[in-house]
Amino acid sequence: MKVMQKAESLLAHANDEAKLMEMRKKAAEDAEFEEEAPYEDL
């Protein structure tokens, strides 16, 4: 039973890591996009 809980805990952690990586990747893409397209309405 403990092994199962540990496995689920590791899996949840891996999921969080994957989400963080996705968010970082998206943030990086958004930053690149903003550099390419400066704000014209300011």
CNS distance restraints for C-alpha pairs under 8 A (distance, minus, plus):
assign (resid   1 and name CA) (resid   5 and name CA) 6.47 0.50 0.50
assign (resid   2 and name CA) (resid   6 and name CA) 6.20 0.50 0.50
assign (resid   3 and name CA) (resid   7 and name CA) 6.16 0.50 0.50
assign (resid   4 and name CA) (resid   8 and name CA) 6.22 0.50 0.50
assign (resid   5 and name CA) (resid   9 and name CA) 6.10 0.50 0.50
assign (resid   6 and name CA) (resid  10 and name CA) 6.16 0.50 0.50
assign (resid   7 and name CA) (resid  11 and name CA) 6.10 0.50 0.50
assign (resid   8 and name CA) (resid  12 and name CA) 6.09 0.50 0.50
assign (resid   9 and name CA) (resid  13 and name CA) 6.23 0.50 0.50
assign (resid  10 and name CA) (resid  14 and name CA) 6.14 0.50 0.50
assign (resid  11 and name CA) (resid  15 and name CA) 6.18 0.50 0.50
assign (resid  12 and name CA) (resid  16 and name CA) 6.30 0.50 0.50
assign (resid  13 and name CA) (resid  17 and name CA) 6.24 0.50 0.50
assign (resid  14 and name CA) (resid  18 and name CA) 6.17 0.50 0.50
assign (resid  15 and name CA) (resid  19 and name CA) 6.23 0.50 0.50
assign (resid  16 and name CA) (resid  20 and name CA) 6.15 0.50 0.50
assign (resid  17 and name CA) (resid  21 and name CA) 6.19 0.50 0.50
assign (resid  18 and name CA) (resid  22 and name CA) 6.20 0.50 0.50
assign (resid  19 and name CA) (resid  23 and name CA) 6.13 0.50 0.50
assign (resid  20 and name CA) (resid  24 and name CA) 6.09 0.50 0.50
assign (resid  21 and name CA) (resid  25 and name CA) 6.02 0.50 0.50
assign (resid  22 and name CA) (resid  26 and name CA) 6.09 0.50 0.50
assign (resid  23 and name CA) (resid  27 and name CA) 6.00 0.50 0.50
assign (resid  24 and name CA) (resid  28 and name CA) 6.08 0.50 0.50
assign (resid  25 and name CA) (resid  29 and name CA) 6.23 0.50 0.50
assign (resid  26 and name CA) (resid  30 and name CA) 6.07 0.50 0.50
assign (resid  27 and name CA) (resid  31 and name CA) 6.10 0.50 0.50
assign (resid  28 and name CA) (resid  32 and name CA) 6.23 0.50 0.50
assign (resid  29 and name CA) (resid  33 and name CA) 6.15 0.50 0.50
assign (resid  30 and name CA) (resid  34 and name CA) 6.19 0.50 0.50
assign (resid  31 and name CA) (resid  35 and name CA) 6.32 0.50 0.50
assign (resid  32 and name CA) (resid  36 and name CA) 6.35 0.50 0.50
assign (resid  33 and name CA) (resid  37 and name CA) 6.18 0.50 0.50
assign (resid  34 and name CA) (resid  38 and name CA) 6.06 0.50 0.50
assign (resid  34 and name CA) (resid  39 and name CA) 7.96 0.50 0.50
